[in-house]
């Protein structure tokens, strides 16, 4: 059905039909990833989500390895449960990448829960030796199937770095130890450092710099960051350029990965962003906005957290018998939320090879809306130029759609040929007339809403 804003005064939008999705197998490459974490703790049902993952169009999946689940007897490793995740992902055209983490009661007996979530082996000699042996065995077992290995998860917060206080120097030590072990088992292994919860805050930037300076910079192939903020634009605008500059001081051009980020469709005490009001529509809008910001910053990998809602949650020493609502698929029936359709749209339209295109100059002018409150970005993609625009206001406040004038100044190699408007949430495609002018300038009368709308080539959007 047409969107309500399609009939705003001054607009002339003609519905053309639904967007053509693209499955993972349809795409030769891509930078979008889906979170399939916590399966070491059995917090959701992978088999029920799997049929939806290929059609989503992601090309990567973050999988946690769970040392305690793999090694239940000293020196004996059972990777069969991981094989059962990796094989169907690869068959669907999705490349797994591993988050290698968490402790093991065999070597850290004080861990209160059997999964030893967050318990670090960095300071105990026997645990360090056993951890390195596990990393080597893991990399060797998956040689030829999994190449990228991220070391630990959110080491900058106490919930995932215990029983000690988070330490950038200790974390760097763990990364150096783990990188050597992984490459002993798989010489071509790629190592990701960071995975920081607070990477885009002053404290997180300090943690990043100290860990890079302590030896981590020399052994990693990418730096990953997480983001959880009620409104993503202010945090990204301030801190992501700072993170890029910081990393470049130690390893110029080292790829940045957004390895975990999302919003819930319902707030639950104890989960990230629980203090705000959420619903399925706000979740979809937030995810789409954040994804475009990651792309505009040039991030080499961009994750959607998470594939499905958690049935319960285990962190540190607690099992919380409460559903968590970060999934693109609903628990307990595994049906798609609006955020799933939004992610599928972005996977279909923002295809690699892709780069930000700052040489496309954009203006979004709307009555009674300050220019500083609007966001707009252009990209050069495998299927042509893509322009995205939205109102970047507080996600917790309702915004009334309005008409706007979108103007683009494009160099000749990025000119649109036959552009259409796509709403990623509804997956509806619209024709819209343009008002061309001289010197590469083109204007369109478009809606302005509080989630990204896209101008793309017709051939990329429709079958």
C-alpha positions as CSV (number, residue, x, y, z in Angstrom):
1,X,0.0,0.0,0.0
2,X,1.2,3.6,-0.7
3,X,2.7,5.4,2.3
4,X,0.7,8.2,3.8
5,X,3.4,10.8,3.0
6,X,3.2,9.9,-0.7
7,X,0.2,12.3,-1.0
8,X,1.8,15.3,0.6
9,X,0.9,18.6,-1.2
10,X,3.4,19.4,-3.9
11,X,4.6,15.8,-4.4
12,X,4.0,13.8,-7.6
13,X,4.9,10.2,-6.6
14,X,3.6,7.4,-8.8
15,X,3.8,3.9,-7.2
16,X,5.8,1.5,-9.4
17,X,5.6,-1.6,-7.3
18,X,7.6,-3.4,-4.7
19,X,11.4,-3.4,-4.4
20,X,13.3,-6.4,-5.8
21,X,15.2,-8.0,-2.9
22,X,18.5,-9.7,-3.5
23,X,19.6,-12.8,-1.6
24,X,23.1,-13.4,-0.4
25,X,23.6,-15.8,-3.2
26,X,22.6,-13.1,-5.7
27,X,25.4,-10.8,-4.5
28,X,29.1,-11.4,-5.3
29,X,30.2,-9.2,-2.4
30,X,28.8,-7.0,0.3
31,X,29.7,-5.3,3.6
32,X,26.6,-6.1,5.6
33,X,26.7,-8.6,8.5
34,X,24.1,-10.2,10.7
35,X,24.6,-11.0,14.3
36,X,24.2,-14.7,15.1
37,X,25.9,-14.3,18.5
38,X,25.2,-16.1,21.8
39,X,24.5,-19.5,20.3
40,X,27.2,-20.8,22.6
41,X,24.7,-20.1,25.3
42,X,21.6,-21.3,23.4
43,X,19.8,-18.0,23.8
44,X,17.8,-18.4,20.5
45,X,17.1,-21.0,17.9
46,X,19.4,-20.7,14.9
47,X,17.6,-23.4,12.8
48,X,14.4,-21.4,12.9
49,X,16.1,-18.2,11.8
50,X,18.3,-19.7,9.1
51,X,15.7,-19.8,6.3
52,X,15.4,-16.0,6.6
53,X,19.1,-15.2,6.6
54,X,19.9,-15.9,2.9
55,X,17.0,-13.8,1.6
56,X,18.0,-11.0,3.9
57,X,21.0,-10.3,1.6
58,X,23.7,-10.0,4.1
59,X,27.1,-11.4,3.1
60,X,28.6,-11.8,6.6
61,X,27.6,-13.2,10.0
62,X,29.2,-12.7,13.4
63,X,29.4,-16.0,15.3
64,X,30.6,-16.3,18.9
65,X,32.8,-19.3,19.5
66,X,32.3,-20.0,23.2
67,X,35.5,-21.5,24.6
68,X,33.6,-23.2,27.4
69,X,31.3,-25.0,25.0
70,X,34.1,-26.1,22.7
71,X,36.4,-27.5,25.5
72,X,34.6,-29.4,28.2
73,X,37.6,-31.7,28.9
74,X,41.1,-30.3,29.1
75,X,42.8,-30.3,25.7
76,X,39.8,-31.9,23.9
77,X,37.9,-29.7,21.5
78,X,34.4,-30.3,20.1
79,X,33.6,-28.0,17.2
80,X,30.7,-29.9,15.9
81,X,28.1,-27.3,17.2
82,X,30.1,-24.6,15.4
83,X,30.3,-26.7,12.2
84,X,26.5,-26.9,12.3
85,X,26.4,-23.1,12.1
86,X,29.2,-22.4,9.7
87,X,28.2,-25.0,7.0
88,X,24.6,-23.7,6.4
89,X,25.7,-20.1,6.5
90,X,28.3,-20.8,3.8
91,X,25.7,-22.7,1.8
92,X,23.4,-19.7,1.9
93,X,26.2,-17.4,0.5
94,X,27.0,-15.9,3.9
95,X,30.6,-15.7,5.2
96,X,30.9,-16.4,9.0
97,X,33.4,-14.4,11.0
98,X,34.2,-15.5,14.5
99,X,34.1,-13.5,17.8
100,X,36.6,-15.5,19.9
101,X,35.8,-15.0,23.5
102,X,34.9,-15.7,27.0
103,X,36.3,-18.0,29.7
104,X,36.3,-21.6,30.7
105,X,35.7,-23.0,34.2
106,X,38.3,-25.7,33.6
107,X,40.9,-22.9,33.9
108,X,38.9,-20.2,35.6
109,X,37.1,-22.1,38.3
110,X,35.8,-19.0,40.1
111,X,33.5,-18.1,37.1
112,X,30.0,-18.4,38.6
113,X,28.2,-19.6,35.4
114,X,29.2,-22.5,33.3
115,X,29.5,-20.3,30.2
116,X,32.1,-18.1,32.0
117,X,30.8,-15.1,30.1
118,X,33.2,-12.2,30.3
119,X,35.8,-14.1,32.4
120,X,39.2,-13.3,30.9
121,X,42.2,-15.7,30.9
122,X,44.7,-12.9,30.5
123,X,46.4,-13.0,33.9
124,X,46.4,-16.7,34.9
125,X,49.4,-18.6,33.3
126,X,47.5,-21.9,32.9
127,X,44.5,-20.2,31.5
128,X,46.7,-18.2,29.0
129,X,48.3,-21.4,27.8
130,X,45.0,-23.2,27.4
131,X,43.4,-20.1,25.7
132,X,46.2,-20.0,23.2
133,X,45.9,-23.7,22.5
134,X,42.1,-23.3,22.0
135,X,42.7,-20.4,19.5
136,X,45.2,-22.4,17.5
137,X,42.9,-25.4,17.3
138,X,39.9,-23.3,16.4
139,X,41.8,-21.6,13.5
140,X,43.2,-24.8,12.2
141,X,39.8,-26.6,12.3
142,X,38.1,-23.8,10.3
143,X,41.0,-23.2,7.9
144,X,39.5,-22.5,4.4
145,X,36.1,-21.7,5.9
146,X,36.5,-18.9,8.4
147,X,39.4,-16.4,8.0
148,X,38.4,-13.4,10.2
149,X,38.7,-13.7,14.0
150,X,37.7,-10.9,16.4
151,X,39.3,-11.1,19.8
152,X,36.9,-10.8,22.8
153,X,33.7,-8.8,23.1
154,X,33.4,-5.4,24.7
155,X,36.6,-5.6,26.8
156,X,36.2,-2.0,27.8
157,X,33.2,-2.7,30.1
158,X,33.1,-4.7,33.4
159,X,30.2,-6.9,32.3
160,X,32.6,-8.6,29.7
161,X,36.0,-8.1,31.4
162,X,36.0,-9.8,34.8
163,X,37.1,-10.4,37.5
164,X,39.5,-7.5,36.9
165,X,38.8,-3.9,36.0
166,X,38.9,-3.3,32.2
167,X,42.4,-2.5,31.1
168,X,43.5,-1.5,27.6
169,X,46.9,-2.8,28.2
170,X,45.6,-6.2,29.4
171,X,43.3,-6.3,26.4
172,X,46.2,-5.6,24.0
173,X,48.2,-8.3,25.6
174,X,45.3,-10.8,25.0
175,X,45.0,-9.7,21.4
176,X,48.8,-10.2,20.8
177,X,48.6,-13.6,22.5
178,X,45.5,-14.7,20.5
179,X,46.7,-13.4,17.2
180,X,49.9,-15.5,17.4
181,X,47.8,-18.6,18.4
182,X,45.3,-18.1,15.5
183,X,48.1,-17.6,12.9
184,X,49.9,-20.7,14.3
185,X,46.8,-22.7,13.4
186,X,46.0,-20.8,10.2
187,X,48.8,-18.7,8.8
188,X,46.5,-16.5,6.7
189,X,44.2,-15.7,9.6
190,X,42.9,-12.1,9.8
191,X,42.6,-10.6,13.3
192,X,40.1,-8.0,14.4
193,X,40.8,-6.0,17.6
194,X,38.6,-3.6,19.5
195,X,35.0,-4.8,19.8
196,X,34.6,-1.9,22.1
197,X,31.2,-1.0,23.7
198,X,32.2,2.6,24.3
199,X,34.4,3.2,21.2
200,X,32.5,6.4,20.2
201,X,32.8,8.0,23.6
202,X,35.8,9.9,25.1
203,X,36.5,7.0,27.4
204,X,36.2,4.5,24.5
205,X,38.6,6.6,22.4
206,X,41.1,6.6,25.2
207,X,40.8,2.8,25.6
208,X,41.3,2.4,21.8
209,X,44.4,4.6,21.8
210,X,46.0,2.8,24.8
211,X,45.3,-0.6,23.4
212,X,46.7,0.3,20.0
213,X,49.8,1.9,21.6
214,X,50.3,-1.2,23.8
215,X,51.1,-3.4,20.8
216,X,47.7,-4.3,19.3
217,X,48.1,-2.0,16.3
218,X,50.9,-4.2,14.9
219,X,48.9,-7.5,14.9
220,X,45.4,-6.6,13.8
221,X,43.8,-6.4,10.3
222,X,40.7,-4.3,11.3
223,X,39.4,-2.4,14.3
224,X,35.8,-2.9,15.3
225,X,33.5,-0.7,17.2
226,X,30.0,-0.9,18.7
227,X,27.3,1.8,19.0
228,X,24.3,2.0,21.3
229,X,22.8,5.5,21.5
230,X,19.2,6.6,21.4
231,X,19.9,9.0,18.5
232,X,22.9,8.0,16.5
233,X,23.7,11.1,14.5
234,X,25.3,13.3,17.2
235,X,27.6,10.4,18.4
236,X,28.7,9.6,14.9
237,X,29.3,13.2,13.9
238,X,31.6,13.8,16.8
239,X,33.4,10.5,17.5
240,X,33.7,8.4,14.3
241,X,36.0,10.9,12.6
242,X,38.0,11.0,15.8
243,X,38.3,7.2,15.8
244,X,39.3,7.1,12.2
245,X,42.0,9.7,12.9
246,X,43.2,7.8,16.0
247,X,43.5,4.5,14.2
248,X,45.3,6.2,11.3
249,X,48.0,7.4,13.7
250,X,48.9,3.9,14.5
251,X,48.0,2.0,11.3
252,X,47.0,4.3,8.4
253,X,44.1,3.0,6.4
254,X,43.3,0.1,8.8
255,X,39.7,-0.9,8.1
256,X,37.0,0.1,10.6
257,X,34.3,-2.5,11.2
258,X,31.0,-1.7,12.9
259,X,30.7,-5.1,14.4
260,X,27.7,-4.8,16.6
261,X,24.9,-2.2,16.8
262,X,21.2,-2.1,16.9
263,X,18.1,-0.9,18.7
264,X,15.4,-3.0,20.4
265,X,11.8,-3.1,19.4
266,X,10.8,-3.1,23.1
267,X,12.6,-1.9,26.1
268,X,13.5,-4.4,28.8
269,X,15.3,-3.5,32.0
270,X,19.0,-4.5,31.8
271,X,19.4,-4.4,28.1
272,X,21.0,-1.6,26.1
273,X,18.8,1.4,25.5
274,X,16.2,0.1,27.9
275,X,15.6,3.6,29.3
276,X,13.9,4.7,26.1
277,X,10.6,4.1,24.5
278,X,10.8,1.6,21.6
279,X,8.5,-0.1,19.2
280,X,9.1,-2.0,15.9
281,X,8.8,1.1,13.7
282,X,11.3,3.0,15.8
283,X,13.7,0.1,15.7
284,X,13.5,0.0,11.9
285,X,14.1,3.7,11.5
286,X,17.0,3.7,14.0
287,X,18.7,0.8,12.2
288,X,18.4,2.4,8.8
289,X,19.7,5.7,10.0
290,X,22.7,4.2,11.7
291,X,23.5,2.0,8.7
292,X,23.7,5.0,6.4
293,X,26.0,6.8,8.8
294,X,28.3,3.7,8.9
295,X,28.4,3.7,5.1
296,X,29.1,7.4,4.9
297,X,32.0,7.0,7.3
298,X,33.5,4.4,5.0
299,X,33.2,1.4,7.4
300,X,34.3,-1.8,5.7
301,X,31.8,-4.0,7.5
302,X,28.4,-3.0,9.0
303,X,26.5,-5.3,11.3
304,X,22.8,-5.6,12.2
305,X,22.3,-6.7,15.8
306,X,20.6,-9.2,16.0
307,X,19.2,-11.9,13.8
308,X,16.4,-12.8,16.3
309,X,15.1,-11.9,19.7
310,X,16.8,-13.7,22.6
311,X,14.6,-16.0,24.6
312,X,16.7,-15.2,27.7
313,X,20.0,-13.6,28.5
314,X,23.2,-14.7,30.2
315,X,25.8,-12.1,31.1
316,X,28.6,-12.5,33.7
317,X,27.1,-14.3,36.6
318,X,23.4,-13.9,35.8
319,X,20.8,-15.7,33.8
320,X,17.9,-13.3,33.0
321,X,14.7,-15.2,32.2
322,X,13.4,-12.4,30.0
323,X,13.1,-12.0,26.3
324,X,15.4,-9.4,24.7
325,X,14.1,-7.6,21.6
326,X,17.0,-6.6,19.4
327,X,16.2,-9.2,16.7
328,X,15.2,-8.4,13.2
329,X,13.1,-11.6,13.6
330,X,10.5,-11.7,16.4
331,X,10.6,-14.2,19.2
332,X,9.1,-16.6,19.6
333,X,7.7,-17.1,16.1
334,X,10.7,-15.9,14.1
335,X,8.6,-13.7,11.8
336,X,10.2,-10.6,10.2
337,X,9.9,-7.2,11.9
338,X,9.9,-3.9,9.9
339,X,13.7,-3.7,10.7
340,X,14.2,-6.9,8.8
341,X,12.6,-5.4,5.7
342,X,14.6,-2.2,6.1
343,X,17.8,-4.2,6.3
344,X,16.9,-6.3,3.3
345,X,16.2,-3.1,1.3
346,X,19.6,-1.7,2.2
347,X,21.4,-4.9,1.3
348,X,19.7,-4.9,-2.1
349,X,20.4,-1.3,-3.0
350,X,23.8,-0.4,-1.4
351,X,25.9,-3.0,-3.1
352,X,29.6,-3.4,-3.3
353,X,31.8,-2.1,-4.7
354,X,30.6,0.9,-2.8
355,X,32.2,4.1,-1.6
356,X,30.9,7.4,-0.1
357,X,30.7,10.0,-2.8
358,X,31.3,13.4,-1.2
359,X,31.8,14.9,-4.6
360,X,28.0,14.7,-5.0
361,X,26.8,17.9,-3.4
362,X,23.4,17.7,-1.7
363,X,20.9,20.1,-0.4
364,X,17.6,19.2,1.4
365,X,15.3,22.2,1.9
366,X,12.0,21.9,3.8
367,X,9.7,24.6,5.2
368,X,10.2,25.1,9.0
369,X,13.0,22.5,9.1
370,X,16.5,23.8,9.8
371,X,19.1,22.6,7.3
372,X,21.2,21.4,10.3
373,X,18.5,19.0,11.3
374,X,18.6,17.1,8.0
375,X,21.0,14.4,6.9
376,X,22.0,13.5,3.3
377,X,24.7,11.3,1.8
378,X,25.6,10.1,-1.6
379,X,27.3,6.8,-2.6
380,X,28.8,5.3,-5.7
381,X,27.6,1.7,-5.9
382,X,27.9,-1.3,-8.2
383,X,24.5,-0.3,-9.7
384,X,24.9,3.4,-9.9
385,X,24.6,6.5,-7.7
386,X,22.5,6.3,-4.5
387,X,21.4,9.3,-2.5
388,X,19.8,9.0,1.0
389,X,18.2,11.8,3.1
390,X,16.3,12.0,6.3
391,X,15.4,14.2,9.3
392,X,17.9,13.4,12.0
393,X,15.9,14.5,15.0
394,X,15.5,12.7,18.4
395,X,14.3,9.2,17.7
396,X,12.1,9.3,20.7
397,X,10.1,12.2,19.3
398,X,7.5,11.9,16.5
399,X,8.2,13.8,13.4
400,X,5.4,14.9,11.0
401,X,6.4,14.1,7.3
402,X,6.8,17.2,5.1
403,X,7.6,18.0,1.6
404,X,11.2,19.0,0.7
405,X,13.3,20.0,-2.3
406,X,16.3,17.6,-2.8
407,X,19.0,19.1,-5.0
408,X,22.0,17.2,-6.2
409,X,25.1,18.5,-8.0
410,X,26.7,15.5,-9.6
411,X,29.9,15.0,-11.7
412,X,29.3,13.4,-15.1
413,X,30.4,10.0,-14.0
414,X,27.8,9.9,-11.2
415,X,24.8,11.3,-13.0
416,X,21.5,9.6,-12.5
417,X,20.1,7.9,-15.7
418,X,16.6,6.9,-14.5
419,X,16.2,7.5,-10.8
420,X,13.3,6.3,-8.6
421,X,12.5,6.8,-5.0
422,X,12.6,3.8,-2.6
423,X,11.2,3.6,0.9
424,X,13.3,0.9,2.6
425,X,10.8,0.3,5.4
426,X,7.8,-0.4,3.2
427,X,9.9,-1.6,0.2
428,X,7.7,0.5,-2.1
429,X,9.2,2.1,-5.2
430,X,8.0,5.4,-6.7
431,X,8.6,7.4,-9.9
432,X,9.1,11.1,-9.3
433,X,9.7,13.9,-11.8
434,X,12.9,15.9,-11.8
435,X,13.6,19.5,-12.5
436,X,17.0,19.6,-14.2
437,X,19.1,22.6,-14.3
438,X,22.5,23.5,-15.8
439,X,25.9,22.5,-14.5
440,X,25.0,19.0,-13.3
441,X,22.3,20.2,-10.9
442,X,19.0,18.3,-10.6
443,X,16.1,18.9,-8.2
444,X,13.3,16.7,-7.0
445,X,10.2,17.4,-4.8
446,X,10.5,14.6,-2.2
447,X,9.1,13.7,1.2
448,X,11.2,14.3,4.3
449,X,10.7,11.7,7.0
450,X,12.7,10.6,10.0
451,X,14.2,7.6,8.3
452,X,16.3,7.3,5.2
453,X,14.6,7.5,1.8
454,X,16.7,6.5,-1.2
455,X,17.1,7.8,-4.7
456,X,18.4,4.9,-6.8
457,X,18.5,3.7,-10.4
458,X,15.3,2.1,-11.6
459,X,17.1,-1.0,-12.8
460,X,18.5,-1.6,-9.3
461,X,15.2,-1.3,-7.6
462,X,12.7,-3.2,-9.8
463,X,12.7,-6.6,-11.4
